[in-house]
Amino acid sequence: MKIVKLLNFWETKKLLEKYRIPFCQSCLVQTKKEALKEADRIGYPLVLKISSPKVLHRSEIGGVKVGIRNKEELEKAFEEMEKIPGEKEGIILQKMLSGIEVAMGVKRDPQFGPVLLFGLGGIFIEVLEDISLRICPVSQREARKMILEIKGAKIFFGFRNLPKVEIKTLAQTLVSLSQLAVGEREIREIDLNPVICRGEEIKVVDAKFLR
Amino acid sequence: MRNWERIFNPKTVALVGATERQGSVGRGIMENLLLGRDLRKIYPVNPNRKEVFGLPCLPSLSSIPQKIDLVLIAIPAFSVKKVVEECCQKKVGGIIIISAGFKEKGSEGKKWEEEIARLVKIAKIPLLGPNCLGIIRPKIRLNASFSPLMPKKGEIAFISQSGALIDSVIDRSISENYGFSTIISYGNEADLTLSDFLEFAGQDKETKVIAIYLEGVKDGRKFMKVAKKIKKPIVALKAGKTEKGKKAVQTHTGSLAGNQRVYSAVFKQTGIIEVETLEELFDIGKAVAWQRSCKNGIGIITNGGGAGVLLTDYCQELGIKLPKLKKETLKILEKSGLMHHGYSKRNPLDIIGDASFKQYQIGIEALLSQKDIYGLIVIQTLQSMTNSRRNAEVVVWAKKKWKEKPIVCCFLGGEGIKEGAEVLAKHKIPNYPELKRAAKAMWSLIEANKK
């Protein structure tokens, strides 16, 4: 089996920026002091996440704390996270966003090359498997079709009191990801999940790149 | 573009491994080749025989006194390479290796196959196979296969990775009255691949629709490029292979984007209509071969309420639109003075169980006269006064009058609809004994219009 490497925080951030895929405001900190300082800059509520080259699905080891509303909560969450054993690159501090969660991804098919995935985000992607796929590169038009093809597409048009999602902007993000997949051949698999959408604002909250 | 003429329309064919031995592949192919003996020269080759079915049998390819377009090879795998070498020396037009026992058998067979592939690439001779049934072209009575049956000529090109499926497909096509332009069993794809045959069928004048059975493609990107370029409808049935052991480290995308789903994406992106069953492959193949594609907007006529409701449900599931009937349409029906007082006055147009062909005629005329009805599904349930033959004749009449609007029939029943079904098949109007199949056929005509 090939040796798999998970890109670290900085590599991930750089790659997303290169292809103009908007990343949620985030920073990597090492100490509590640093965390408190950055928290004031980003503003509450916040999310803390463990950053480790060894952990692919961090919620499985309790490596995600959401809804941190103030300094006290941050201190407590930080201490708990520090206790998680294993190699760590640091702790990610992130602005907590709300909106419609979607997932995007890429894998390489031995026959057809990079395959782009779209679906509803969070854990639902695995439960419902409501996804659509296309072979890269995809055009804006094809990306639009991908979005509207999933069974849950109704949710993007303002369901109950949920925010609407601008399909055009979402499709553009998919096109950018498709360009990344074609341009960065050494990347084997990508998971952007969740990507939080609210109107025209599309932000990648969690990104995993396997090399 | 390759020169396909010498493989698909050969003037001279040699069969290496020709024999009269009962139950042998060599005999099966020989008998099939003889069906076209008045159209092309046939050379049996076998060093152990003087004569096969009255034709002089030659010891080797080199002893054939003229140029050879197509060489068929049906001898044990280990001796095939030598014959391919002879083919290269003789500069034949194309080769079909029927023999099995190559890549599919193990490492030794794989080695032979690779060596053969190398030889024909250097000599620039197209090779089909190995491990296949061969090809069949009913229109020119070319049956270069060991299939026990000769299909009717028709408009469907069937390209199949499985050889064994083909015989059953032909058998069924004969009883259901549809035919083929070409049948290709492509085997191991040592040289020519599915994409090449797709390209051939795409430019073949006899072919109106391409039906594919596949397990996987060998050249993904080329396959997509070729499929996208072809303007004819393509229908595909992909057999799934259970995913091999999952990798230890995998993203959600990695585990969700399985083989079958990737293929479905490929089909969507290239405008290929994907089907789930063999029955559907030819239900749709037949519909698209026989009828024009159309925009979304379908009329339904029925002599049974329940059947109309069921079909409406299926249409809705498939996204088939059923336009409302216009005033002018209803006027045609009223003015005829023939309608039952309880007829439905909407789409589906229920002309009530006692309808005769006259009510069908008026109903069909009214529906097809409406501009935003682009196609028609005719349902016939069997009532004591139903005359399926007369009803079928009305459909044929309508088809002639509204050439641009496709008609799909659903004559429900068995023995009682036989006569009608025969009339329909004769005039290339697809008929299905099940409402869902008729709905799917109409759906495919709408899909085909998008390509």
Chai-1 contact restraints between the chains, C-beta under 6 A:
chainA,res_idxA,chainB,res_idxB,connection_type,confidence,min_distance_angstrom,max_distance_angstrom,comment,restraint_id
A,V4,B,V249,contact,1.0,0.0,6.0,A-B,restraint_1
A,G105,B,T253,contact,1.0,0.0,6.0,A-B,restraint_2
A,K107,B,T253,contact,1.0,0.0,6.0,A-B,restraint_3
A,K107,B,G254,contact,1.0,0.0,6.0,A-B,restraint_4
A,K107,B,A257,contact,1.0,0.0,6.0,A-B,restraint_5
A,D109,B,V262,contact,1.0,0.0,6.0,A-B,restraint_6
A,Q111,B,G220,contact,1.0,0.0,6.0,A-B,restraint_7
A,F112,B,G220,contact,1.0,0.0,6.0,A-B,restraint_8
A,V115,B,A257,contact,1.0,0.0,6.0,A-B,restraint_9
A,V115,B,V262,contact,1.0,0.0,6.0,A-B,restraint_10
A,L117,B,T253,contact,1.0,0.0,6.0,A-B,restraint_11
A,L117,B,A257,contact,1.0,0.0,6.0,A-B,restraint_12
A,I125,B,H252,contact,1.0,0.0,6.0,A-B,restraint_13
A,I131,B,L256,contact,1.0,0.0,6.0,A-B,restraint_14
A,L133,B,A257,contact,1.0,0.0,6.0,A-B,restraint_15
A,L133,B,R261,contact,1.0,0.0,6.0,A-B,restraint_16
A,L133,B,A265,contact,1.0,0.0,6.0,A-B,restraint_17
A,R134,B,A265,contact,1.0,0.0,6.0,A-B,restraint_18
A,R134,B,Q269,contact,1.0,0.0,6.0,A-B,restraint_19
A,I135,B,V266,contact,1.0,0.0,6.0,A-B,restraint_20
A,I135,B,Q269,contact,1.0,0.0,6.0,A-B,restraint_21
A,E189,B,T251,contact,1.0,0.0,6.0,A-B,restraint_22
A,E189,B,T253,contact,1.0,0.0,6.0,A-B,restraint_23
A,E189,B,G254,contact,1.0,0.0,6.0,A-B,restraint_24
A,D191,B,T251,contact,1.0,0.0,6.0,A-B,restraint_25
A,D191,B,H252,contact,1.0,0.0,6.0,A-B,restraint_26
A,D191,B,T253,contact,1.0,0.0,6.0,A-B,restraint_27
A,K208,B,T251,contact,1.0,0.0,6.0,A-B,restraint_28
